[in-house]
């Protein structure tokens, strides 16, 4: 069964940032974003860049509620992404954006995506399908 990444904001953002890494540093920013965000209309492109920033914020919110102790690198990535978008020149080189993204933060985002995927997989397990007969909570409870 194919995974549905639509419900995992970390997975969606990770896929986008992997595309960002694969674009040459001399590519014009506007052309790179057109490829990544699949739009040639300038107004729509700017709207989609805003949605990209919203997605980064959504990742932080979801991870804060699910895995709060792992949110630090994702907050750093969100800051890097915001700064990169704000400081890039759309007519300039892609490196003006790409230089703001830390590879370690992108790796952390990949781990966050995997954690959220696993959390959803565990939620979908039917508790009634687990074998419970003869199980004790503590293997040493019979000795007590």
N, C-alpha and C positions, 0 to 999 in steps of 0.2 A: 504494500500500500504506500502511495506517495505521501510524503509529509505535507501538511498544510501549514505553511509558514505565515499565513495571513494573521493568525492570532498570536504570533510571537514577535513583538516589536524589535527585540534584540536580533532575531534572525533576519528580519527584513533589513534592518540597518547594517548588519554585518555583510549581507550580500551586496548592498550598495557600496560600502566602503572597500570591499574586495575589488569591485569594478574600478573604483577610484585609484587603487594601487596599480592597476594594470594599464593605466593610460600614461603615455610618455610625457615626461616633464616639460617638453617644448610645445606640446599641444596647447592651442588657445583655450582658456578657461571656458569660454562660451561654447565652443565645439565639444569639449569634454562633457560639460553638463548636459548638452543636448543629447549626447549618446547615452549617458547614464540615466537621465531623467526622462528620456524618450519624448522630447518636445523641441520643436524648432521655433515656436512662438515665444517671443521674448517675455511677454507678460505672464504667460503660463509657466515659463521656465522660472521666473522669479517667485511665482506662487508655489511651485514645487520645491524650490530651495527653502522657502519658509516651512513647508510641510516636512522637509528633511530635518530641520532644526526642531520642529515639534516632535518628530519621531525620537530624536535623541533625548528630549525631555521625558517622553513617555517611557523610554527604556529605564531611565533613572527612577521614575515613580514606581514602575512595576517591580523593579529589583529591590527598591526600598521596602516595599510591602512583603515581598516574598523571601528575599535573602539580604537583609539589611547590612550584614557585615561584609558583603562583597560589592558594595555600591561605590566605594572610593574611586577605583580606576574608571568606572563608567561616568562618574561626575567629571573626572579629568578629561575623558574623551569628549563629553558634551562641551566642555569649555574650549577644547582644541577645535572642535567642529565649528562652534559659534565664531571663534576668533578667525579661523580660516576663511569662512564665508564672508565675514565682515571686512577682512583685510585684503582679500583677493581683488584683482582687477579683471573683470570679465573679458576684457580685450588683451589681458596679459597672459603670461605662460601659466600652465597648469601647476608648475612648481610653486607658484605664489599661494596656491591653496594647499597642495599636497604636503608641503614642508611643515604644516601645522599639525599633521596627524602622526602620532607616535605609534609605531608598530606594536609595542607592548599593550597599548590601550585597545588596539584592534583585536589582539589575541584575547584579552580579557573579555571583550564583547562577544567573541566566539564562545568562550566558556559560559558566559551569561546566557547566550542563546541555547546552549546545550542543557544548562540547568533548568531553564524554563520549559524546554521540550520534555525533559525527564519528569518535571513536576506535573505536566499535563498527562503524561503517560501513566503516572501513578494515580492521578485522579480518576482516570478512566477504568481502573481495575475494579471489578465488582467484588466487594468484600465477601459476598456470599459464595464466591467461587474459590475462595482460599480454603485449604483443608485445615480445619480447626480441631477435629476430634483427637483426643489424646495429647494435645499440646498443653504445655504449662508455660507460664510467663517466665519462670526462672527454672533452669534445669536443676538447681539445687534445692528447690522448694520441698521436694520429697524428703530431704534430709532433715528438715527443720522440725 
